[in-house]
Amino acid sequence: MKAGARVAKTGRKGVPSPRPIKRIDGARHWPKTLDQWTWLLLRAGVAPDQLTQALKASLHKHRKTRALAMPSAEVMEYGRVLTYWQHEPGYVDDRGRARALTLTGRSGSFASLVRQSLPTAHAPDVLAVLRRHGLVGTAPNGRVRMLATEFLPRRAQHAQFLGYALSSLEGVCDTCYHNLTTRDPQTHMRLLQRTAVSERFDMSRLAEYDAFLRASADAFLVKHDAWLKRHEVRPGSASPKRIGHVGVGIFGFRAR
């Protein structure tokens, strides 16, 4: 697979295709992330020779690693369908729960949901990916039901999970690099960089904390997903320079 996502140069006859949206895409932006990580280490006093030797050793250690076919950045955004499904009035029942949808139809269907949340995506492709992750299923009557809301690999979807991991690393590294290289922090927007840490945590309660973290993260991300959705620009209604890729991520960690 080539380093960049395939983008058509022209759309309808005589009409240029829209300017591609800049996305977080760790699998294809690795040179930028590697460059930023190199700067951070050099800034921290790591000698260039040490970096070179460590990289050579890592390349040798992992030389037999099998490469995966990475999904495109567009496929990585299929989780947006789940957000729209939970918040748009036409797709929830009287109790505010995501309702089962017909597969096709101009409104209130899975196809219309995909058109609304991901205008350039194809409903059958989205359905296939969400099915593989165990997030949706099809009832005997043909309706599509939401089974889960977390777009995480519940099965052996290693390439998809790797894509999310690399994009998370890109986002974290880019934020840290941006905050350390901003020349005028008084007038230039700084990106959020916060942590909550315990240095003497009772590791026998790690599973309990993991459950607490997942529950609170789900609520946090659903809230932000909905807020970001409300402030999106409709396709073709604004200059491409006004449109950007913004978001927030959560991850847990422990010293090993």
C-alpha contacts under 8 A as a table, 3 or more apart, distances in Angstrom:
res1	aa1	res2	aa2	distance
1	M	69	A	7.16
1	M	70	M	7.96
2	K	5	A	7.35
3	A	28	R	5.40
4	G	28	R	6.05
5	A	72	S	6.28
5	A	73	A	7.46
7	V	20	P	7.54
8	A	11	G	7.06
8	A	17	S	6.88
9	K	16	P	6.83
9	K	17	S	5.99
10	T	13	K	7.42
10	T	14	G	7.55
10	T	15	V	6.34
10	T	16	P	4.58
10	T	17	S	4.65
11	G	14	G	7.65
11	G	15	V	5.68
11	G	16	P	5.59
11	G	17	S	4.63
12	R	15	V	5.26
12	R	16	P	7.45
12	R	17	S	7.81
19	R	240	P	6.75
21	I	243	I	7.75
21	I	244	G	7.18
21	I	245	H	7.54
22	K	244	G	6.67
22	K	245	H	6.22
23	R	73	A	7.03
23	R	245	H	5.70
24	I	29	H	7.96
24	I	73	A	7.59
24	I	167	S	5.82
24	I	170	E	7.09
24	I	171	G	6.96
24	I	245	H	7.36
25	D	28	R	5.76
25	D	29	H	5.91
25	D	73	A	5.84
25	D	163	G	7.59
25	D	166	L	7.42
25	D	167	S	5.19
25	D	170	E	7.50
26	G	29	H	5.00
26	G	30	W	5.71
26	G	33	T	7.79
26	G	163	G	6.77
26	G	164	Y	7.86
26	G	165	A	7.87
26	G	166	L	4.43
26	G	167	S	3.97
26	G	168	S	7.35
26	G	169	L	7.05
26	G	170	E	5.36
27	A	30	W	5.95
27	A	70	M	7.35
27	A	163	G	6.14
27	A	166	L	5.90
27	A	167	S	6.97
28	R	31	P	7.92
29	H	32	K	5.64
29	H	33	T	6.62
29	H	170	E	7.66
30	W	33	T	5.02
30	W	34	L	5.91
30	W	170	E	7.66
31	P	34	L	5.11
31	P	35	D	6.05
32	K	35	D	5.07
32	K	36	Q	6.22
33	T	36	Q	5.13
33	T	37	W	6.04
33	T	169	L	7.93
33	T	170	E	5.76
33	T	173	C	6.59
33	T	174	D	7.09
34	L	37	W	5.08
34	L	38	T	6.03
35	D	38	T	5.10
35	D	39	W	6.34
36	Q	39	W	5.11
36	Q	40	L	6.25
36	Q	173	C	6.96
36	Q	174	D	7.23
36	Q	177	Y	6.36
37	W	40	L	5.08
37	W	41	L	6.30
37	W	173	C	6.88
38	T	41	L	5.28
38	T	42	L	6.17
39	W	42	L	5.10
39	W	43	R	5.91
40	L	43	R	5.06
40	L	44	A	6.22
40	L	177	Y	7.20
41	L	44	A	4.94
41	L	45	G	6.55
41	L	46	V	5.54
42	L	45	G	5.18
42	L	46	V	5.02
42	L	47	A	6.53
42	L	48	P	7.12
43	R	46	V	7.37
46	V	50	Q	6.74
46	V	51	L	7.14
47	A	50	Q	5.24
47	A	51	L	6.54
48	P	51	L	5.08
48	P	52	T	6.23
49	D	52	T	5.09
49	D	53	Q	6.13
50	Q	53	Q	5.20
50	Q	54	A	6.02
51	L	54	A	5.17
51	L	55	L	6.10
52	T	55	L	5.25
52	T	56	K	6.21
53	Q	56	K	5.15
53	Q	57	A	6.14
54	A	57	A	5.10
54	A	58	S	6.17
55	L	58	S	5.09
55	L	59	L	6.13
56	K	59	L	5.17
56	K	60	H	6.24
57	A	60	H	5.18
57	A	61	K	6.09
58	S	61	K	4.96
58	S	62	H	6.11
59	L	62	H	5.37
59	L	63	R	5.65
60	H	63	R	5.11
62	H	65	T	5.50
68	L	159	A	5.97
69	A	159	A	6.61
70	M	159	A	5.51
70	M	160	Q	7.00
70	M	163	G	6.69
71	P	75	V	6.12
71	P	76	M	6.90
71	P	159	A	6.97
71	P	160	Q	6.43
71	P	163	G	7.11
72	S	75	V	5.30
72	S	76	M	6.52
73	A	76	M	5.02
73	A	77	E	6.74
74	E	77	E	5.39
74	E	78	Y	7.20
74	E	121	A	7.86
75	V	78	Y	5.48
75	V	126	V	7.71
76	M	79	G	7.25
76	M	160	Q	7.37
76	M	163	G	7.52
76	M	164	Y	7.44
77	E	80	R	5.90
78	Y	81	V	5.86
78	Y	82	L	7.98
78	Y	118	L	7.60
78	Y	126	V	6.29
78	Y	129	V	7.98
78	Y	130	L	7.74
79	G	82	L	5.49
79	G	83	T	7.07
79	G	151	F	5.85
80	R	83	T	5.13
80	R	84	Y	6.43
80	R	117	S	6.40
80	R	118	L	7.50
81	V	84	Y	5.30
81	V	85	W	6.06
81	V	113	L	6.86
81	V	114	V	6.21
81	V	117	S	5.71
81	V	118	L	7.29
82	L	85	W	4.96
82	L	86	Q	6.36
82	L	146	M	7.92
82	L	149	T	6.33
83	T	86	Q	5.33
83	T	87	H	6.40
83	T	222	V	7.05
83	T	225	D	6.78
83	T	226	A	6.97
84	Y	87	H	5.25
84	Y	88	E	5.49
84	Y	91	Y	7.98
84	Y	113	L	7.31
84	Y	117	S	6.33
84	Y	226	A	7.93
85	W	88	E	6.06
85	W	91	Y	5.53
85	W	92	V	6.99
85	W	98	A	5.92
85	W	113	L	7.05
86	Q	91	Y	7.04
86	Q	92	V	6.37
86	Q	96	G	7.50
86	Q	97	R	6.57
86	Q	98	A	5.20
87	H	91	Y	7.52
87	H	92	V	7.12
87	H	96	G	7.85
87	H	226	A	7.24
88	E	91	Y	5.68
88	E	92	V	6.79
89	P	92	V	5.67
90	G	107	S	7.86
90	G	108	G	5.67
91	Y	98	A	6.02
91	Y	99	R	6.01
91	Y	101	L	7.60
91	Y	108	G	6.01
91	Y	109	S	7.97
91	Y	113	L	7.89
92	V	95	R	7.59
92	V	96	G	5.24
92	V	97	R	5.06
92	V	98	A	4.39
92	V	99	R	5.13
93	D	96	G	5.27
93	D	97	R	5.46
93	D	98	A	6.45
93	D	99	R	5.71
94	D	97	R	7.49
98	A	146	M	6.93
99	R	145	R	6.93
99	R	146	M	7.70
100	A	143	R	5.77
100	A	144	V	5.40
100	A	145	R	4.58
100	A	146	M	7.13
101	L	108	G	6.69
101	L	109	S	5.01
101	L	110	F	5.65
101	L	143	R	5.16
101	L	144	V	5.10
101	L	145	R	6.63
102	T	105	G	7.19
102	T	108	G	7.52
102	T	109	S	4.84
102	T	110	F	6.13
102	T	142	G	6.84
102	T	143	R	4.63
102	T	144	V	6.23
103	L	109	S	5.65
103	L	110	F	5.04
103	L	111	A	6.11
103	L	142	G	7.13
103	L	143	R	6.13
103	L	144	V	6.38
104	T	109	S	5.41
104	T	110	F	6.20
104	T	111	A	5.16
104	T	112	S	7.28
105	G	108	G	7.03
105	G	109	S	5.36
105	G	110	F	7.86
105	G	111	A	6.60
105	G	112	S	6.61
106	R	109	S	7.04
106	R	111	A	7.75
106	R	112	S	5.92
107	S	112	S	5.39
107	S	113	L	7.79
108	G	112	S	6.35
108	G	113	L	7.03
109	S	112	S	5.19
109	S	113	L	6.16
110	F	113	L	4.94
110	F	114	V	6.29
110	F	123	A	7.23
110	F	144	V	7.05
111	A	114	V	5.25
111	A	115	R	6.32
111	A	123	A	5.34
112	S	115	R	4.95
112	S	116	Q	6.15
113	L	116	Q	5.19
113	L	117	S	6.16
114	V	117	S	5.22
114	V	118	L	5.38
114	V	119	P	6.84
114	V	121	A	6.95
114	V	122	H	7.31
114	V	123	A	5.80
114	V	126	V	7.72
115	R	118	L	5.48
115	R	119	P	4.56
115	R	120	T	7.35
115	R	121	A	7.17
115	R	122	H	7.93
115	R	123	A	7.73
116	Q	119	P	5.89
118	L	121	A	5.48
121	A	125	D	7.59
121	A	126	V	7.25
122	H	125	D	5.49
122	H	126	V	6.39
123	A	126	V	5.10
123	A	127	L	6.03
124	P	127	L	5.08
124	P	128	A	6.16
125	D	128	A	5.21
125	D	129	V	6.44
126	V	129	V	5.33
126	V	130	L	6.21
127	L	130	L	5.24
127	L	131	R	5.99
127	L	136	V	7.62
128	A	131	R	5.16
128	A	132	R	6.30
129	V	132	R	5.19
129	V	133	H	6.55
130	L	133	H	5.21
130	L	134	G	6.39
130	L	135	L	5.27
130	L	136	V	5.82
131	R	134	G	5.03
131	R	135	L	5.84
131	R	136	V	5.22
131	R	137	G	6.19
132	R	135	L	7.66
132	R	155	R	7.54
132	R	157	Q	7.75
133	H	136	V	7.93
133	H	151	F	7.36
133	H	152	L	7.08
133	H	153	P	5.57
133	H	154	R	5.71
133	H	155	R	6.32
133	H	157	Q	7.26
134	G	137	G	7.24
134	G	147	L	6.92
134	G	148	A	7.31
134	G	154	R	6.61
134	G	155	R	7.75
135	L	146	M	6.08
135	L	147	L	4.99
135	L	148	A	4.77
135	L	149	T	6.61
135	L	150	E	7.53
135	L	151	F	7.20
136	V	144	V	6.74
136	V	145	R	5.50
136	V	146	M	4.49
136	V	147	L	4.96
136	V	148	A	7.00
137	G	144	V	5.76
137	G	145	R	5.33
137	G	146	M	6.61
137	G	147	L	6.64
138	T	141	N	7.93
138	T	142	G	5.78
138	T	143	R	5.61
138	T	144	V	4.58
138	T	145	R	6.06
139	A	142	G	5.30
139	A	143	R	5.39
139	A	144	V	6.38
139	A	145	R	7.00
140	P	143	R	7.46
146	M	149	T	7.50
150	E	218	D	7.72
152	L	161	F	7.08
153	P	156	A	6.79
153	P	157	Q	5.52
153	P	158	H	7.46
153	P	160	Q	7.37
153	P	161	F	6.22
154	R	157	Q	7.56
157	Q	160	Q	5.61
157	Q	161	F	6.36
158	H	161	F	5.11
158	H	162	L	5.96
159	A	162	L	5.00
159	A	163	G	6.13
160	Q	163	G	5.06
160	Q	164	Y	6.44
161	F	164	Y	5.16
161	F	165	A	6.18
162	L	165	A	4.97
162	L	166	L	6.13
163	G	166	L	5.28
163	G	167	S	6.14
164	Y	167	S	5.12
164	Y	168	S	6.05
165	A	168	S	5.10
165	A	169	L	6.28
166	L	169	L	5.04
166	L	170	E	6.16
167	S	170	E	4.94
167	S	171	G	6.18
168	S	171	G	5.11
168	S	172	V	6.18
168	S	249	G	7.17
169	L	172	V	5.18
169	L	173	C	5.93
170	E	173	C	5.28
170	E	174	D	5.87
171	G	174	D	5.20
171	G	175	T	6.12
172	V	175	T	5.26
172	V	176	C	6.29
173	C	176	C	5.24
173	C	177	Y	6.00
174	D	177	Y	5.10
174	D	178	H	5.91
175	T	178	H	5.11
175	T	179	N	6.19
175	T	191	L	5.95
175	T	192	L	7.51
175	T	193	Q	7.22
176	C	179	N	5.24
176	C	180	L	6.25
176	C	193	Q	7.28
177	Y	180	L	5.23
177	Y	181	T	6.12
178	H	181	T	5.33
178	H	182	T	5.96
178	H	190	R	7.58
178	H	191	L	7.44
179	N	182	T	5.62
179	N	190	R	5.96
179	N	191	L	6.57
182	T	185	P	5.91
182	T	188	H	7.20
182	T	190	R	7.83
184	D	187	T	5.87
184	D	188	H	5.83
185	P	188	H	5.05
185	P	189	M	6.86
185	P	190	R	6.67
186	Q	189	M	7.90
198	S	201	F	5.59
202	D	205	R	5.84
202	D	206	L	7.35
203	M	206	L	5.09
204	S	207	A	7.64
205	R	208	E	5.17
205	R	209	Y	6.33
206	L	209	Y	5.12
206	L	210	D	6.10
207	A	210	D	4.99
207	A	211	A	6.32
208	E	211	A	5.28
208	E	212	F	6.35
209	Y	212	F	4.95
209	Y	213	L	5.95
210	D	213	L	5.07
210	D	214	R	6.16
211	A	214	R	5.25
211	A	215	A	6.23
212	F	215	A	5.27
212	F	216	S	6.17
213	L	216	S	5.33
213	L	217	A	5.83
213	L	252	G	7.74
214	R	217	A	5.06
214	R	218	D	6.02
215	A	218	D	5.28
215	A	219	A	6.57
216	S	219	A	5.28
216	S	220	F	6.17
217	A	220	F	4.96
217	A	221	L	5.96
217	A	250	I	6.95
218	D	221	L	5.30
218	D	222	V	6.08
219	A	222	V	5.33
219	A	223	K	6.26
220	F	223	K	5.29
220	F	224	H	6.36
221	L	224	H	5.06
221	L	225	D	5.81
221	L	248	V	7.99
222	V	225	D	5.02
222	V	226	A	6.15
223	K	226	A	5.32
223	K	227	W	6.31
224	H	227	W	4.96
224	H	228	L	6.01
225	D	228	L	5.26
225	D	229	K	6.11
226	A	229	K	5.07
226	A	230	R	6.35
227	W	230	R	5.26
227	W	231	H	6.65
228	L	231	H	5.26
228	L	232	E	6.41
228	L	247	G	7.90
229	K	232	E	5.41
233	V	237	S	6.78
233	V	238	A	6.90
233	V	243	I	7.06
234	R	237	S	5.52
234	R	238	A	7.56
235	P	238	A	7.47
236	G	239	S	7.67
238	A	242	R	6.65
238	A	243	I	7.62
239	S	242	R	5.46
239	S	243	I	7.16
240	P	243	I	5.28
241	K	244	G	7.60
